Amino acid sequence: MGEQRVALVTGGAVGIGAGISERLAADGFEVIVTGRRAGVAAEMAERIGGRSLAFDVSDHAATVAAIQGAGRIDVLVNNAGWDHFDWFTDLPYETMRKLVAINLEGVLSCTQAALPSMQEHRWGRVITIGSEAGRIGSKGNAVYAACKAAAVGFSMSIARENARFGITANVVAPGPIETPLLREMTPHAIEVVTNQTQMKRLGTPEECAAAVSYLASEAAGYVTGEVLAVSGGMHLGG
Ligand SMILES: NC(=O)c1ccc[n+]([C@@H]2O[C@H](COP(=O)([O-])OP(=O)(O)OC[C@H]3O[C@@H](n4cnc5c(N)ncnc54)[C@H](OP(=O)(O)O)[C@@H]3O)[C@@H](O)[C@H]2O)c1
């Protein structure tokens, strides 16, 4: 077997990210768990035998310094995200800026920092956690949805620019998944989104992690510029 591959998972200690960190460690990757809360990230890293880093993805300089200081990165999972629910007309400008800074600029900064290592090793996977909100929209979620839609155009462009280096770029688009982020919604809103799925249930972090595991694998080397929804068929409507 060759050298152990390294996967960096932003927001990798909580919710969907925790599922992804655990799964990629089980798949044989050395996992770098990141988050804003150093202790929480370190605890998860210890549990799965990986490393941890603490930085805020909305701080470009700190993000680039942390990721480039981490050494070799083969797989980047852009998972860190944040949501705030409000009608768009009521959304304060500062909140709008924060949503864009974390959900879109964070993806750009992490990807720009991680790509040189993948290009050098002529192999890589950029996997961004989008959302069904980016495809079908979501009430009270307009800026978040805009960022998630933008992540698709970004990922497709990264796929085009980096195929020559053996690097793929794909999006995993979850529907409603049982995590701390989802629990920010009211019980009524959770019931509404659950009913929008064909499966009539919430998804799990493990189900999202299985999609990431596939896209990170050798077997997915011919899959790029794709959006894989893990949403119980939410986009089908009806
Ligand atoms: N849950 C859902 O229903 C759902 C649906 C569609 C898409 N998604 C997407 O899936 C991803 C994970 O969501 P989740 O539900 O697992 O969320 P979560 O439970 O709220 O966890 C969010 C993670 O992101 C990290 N994070 C947040 N802001 C950050 C920042 N500024 N810098 C660095 N790390 C930051 C958090 O770490 P710290 O707490 O340490 O900062 C935490 O680990 C997000 O991209 C989200 O948009 C979720």
The ligand as an SDF file (V2000), in Angstrom:
LIG
                    3D

 48 52  0  0  0  0  0  0  0  0999 V2000
  -28.2410   19.8200    8.6890 N   0  0  0  0  0  0  0  0  0  0  0  0
  -28.8690   19.9960    7.5600 C   0  0  0  0  0  0  0  0  0  0  0  0
  -30.0800   19.7590    7.4640 O   0  0  0  0  0  0  0  0  0  0  0  0
  -28.1260   20.4620    6.3430 C   0  0  0  0  0  0  0  0  0  0  0  0
  -28.8230   20.4880    5.1310 C   0  0  0  0  0  0  0  0  0  0  0  0
  -28.1750   20.8990    3.9840 C   0  0  0  0  0  0  0  0  0  0  0  0
  -26.8500   21.2810    4.0460 C   0  0  0  0  0  0  0  0  0  0  0  0
  -26.1820   21.2710    5.2390 N   0  0  0  0  0  0  0  0  0  0  0  0
  -24.7750   21.6940    5.2250 C   0  0  0  0  0  0  0  0  0  0  0  0
  -23.9790   20.6870    5.8150 O   0  0  0  0  0  0  0  0  0  0  0  0
  -22.8390   21.2930    6.4390 C   0  0  0  0  0  0  0  0  0  0  0  0
  -22.7590   20.8320    7.8780 C   0  0  0  0  0  0  0  0  0  0  0  0
  -23.9680   21.1930    8.5130 O   0  0  0  0  0  0  0  0  0  0  0  0
  -24.3860   20.6520    9.9600 P   0  0  0  0  0  0  0  0  0  0  0  0
  -25.8480   20.5480    9.9410 O   0  0  0  0  0  0  0  0  0  0  0  0
  -23.5620   19.4860   10.3410 O   0  0  0  0  0  0  0  0  0  0  0  0
  -24.0060   21.9550   10.8270 O   0  0  0  0  0  0  0  0  0  0  0  0
  -23.6590   22.1120   12.3890 P   0  0  0  0  0  0  0  0  0  0  0  0
  -24.1940   20.9570   13.1360 O   0  0  0  0  0  0  0  0  0  0  0  0
  -24.1200   23.4780   12.7800 O   0  0  0  0  0  0  0  0  0  0  0  0
  -22.0800   22.1050   12.3600 O   0  0  0  0  0  0  0  0  0  0  0  0
  -21.4320   23.1470   11.6700 C   0  0  0  0  0  0  0  0  0  0  0  0
  -19.9380   22.9170   11.6920 C   0  0  0  0  0  0  0  0  0  0  0  0
  -19.3210   23.9900   10.9720 O   0  0  0  0  0  0  0  0  0  0  0  0
  -18.3340   24.6060   11.7870 C   0  0  0  0  0  0  0  0  0  0  0  0
  -18.3150   26.0400   11.5530 N   0  0  0  0  0  0  0  0  0  0  0  0
  -19.3710   26.8980   11.5500 C   0  0  0  0  0  0  0  0  0  0  0  0
  -18.9560   28.1370   11.2980 N   0  0  0  0  0  0  0  0  0  0  0  0
  -17.6210   28.0690   11.1110 C   0  0  0  0  0  0  0  0  0  0  0  0
  -16.6250   29.0220   10.8190 C   0  0  0  0  0  0  0  0  0  0  0  0
  -16.9120   30.3110   10.6530 N   0  0  0  0  0  0  0  0  0  0  0  0
  -15.3390   28.6000   10.7060 N   0  0  0  0  0  0  0  0  0  0  0  0
  -15.0350   27.3010   10.8840 C   0  0  0  0  0  0  0  0  0  0  0  0
  -15.9120   26.3490   11.1650 N   0  0  0  0  0  0  0  0  0  0  0  0
  -17.2040   26.7320   11.2800 C   0  0  0  0  0  0  0  0  0  0  0  0
  -18.7290   24.2860   13.2320 C   0  0  0  0  0  0  0  0  0  0  0  0
  -17.5780   24.1970   14.0400 O   0  0  0  0  0  0  0  0  0  0  0  0
  -17.4100   25.1320   15.3410 P   0  0  0  0  0  0  0  0  0  0  0  0
  -18.6850   24.9950   16.0950 O   0  0  0  0  0  0  0  0  0  0  0  0
  -16.2120   24.6420   16.0360 O   0  0  0  0  0  0  0  0  0  0  0  0
  -17.2390   26.4840   14.7630 O   0  0  0  0  0  0  0  0  0  0  0  0
  -19.3690   22.9200   13.0890 C   0  0  0  0  0  0  0  0  0  0  0  0
  -18.3890   21.9190   13.1590 O   0  0  0  0  0  0  0  0  0  0  0  0
  -23.0140   22.7970    6.2800 C   0  0  0  0  0  0  0  0  0  0  0  0
  -22.2860   23.2300    5.1530 O   0  0  0  0  0  0  0  0  0  0  0  0
  -24.4910   22.9480    6.0430 C   0  0  0  0  0  0  0  0  0  0  0  0
  -24.7960   24.1220    5.3300 O   0  0  0  0  0  0  0  0  0  0  0  0
  -26.7910   20.8740    6.3900 C   0  0  0  0  0  0  0  0  0  0  0  0
  1  2  1  0
  2  3  2  0
  2  4  1  0
  4  5  1  0
  4 48  2  0
  5  6  2  0
  6  7  1  0
  7  8  2  0
  8  9  1  0
  8 48  1  0
  9 10  1  0
  9 46  1  0
 10 11  1  0
 11 12  1  0
 11 44  1  0
 12 13  1  0
 13 14  1  0
 14 15  2  0
 14 16  1  0
 14 17  1  0
 17 18  1  0
 18 19  2  0
 18 20  1  0
 18 21  1  0
 21 22  1  0
 22 23  1  0
 23 24  1  0
 23 42  1  0
 24 25  1  0
 25 26  1  0
 25 36  1  0
 26 27  1  0
 26 35  1  0
 27 28  2  0
 28 29  1  0
 29 30  1  0
 29 35  2  0
 30 31  1  0
 30 32  2  0
 32 33  1  0
 33 34  2  0
 34 35  1  0
 36 37  1  0
 36 42  1  0
 37 38  1  0
 38 39  2  0
 38 40  1  0
 38 41  1  0
 42 43  1  0
 44 45  1  0
 44 46  1  0
 46 47  1  0
M  CHG  2   8   1  16  -1
M  END
$$$$
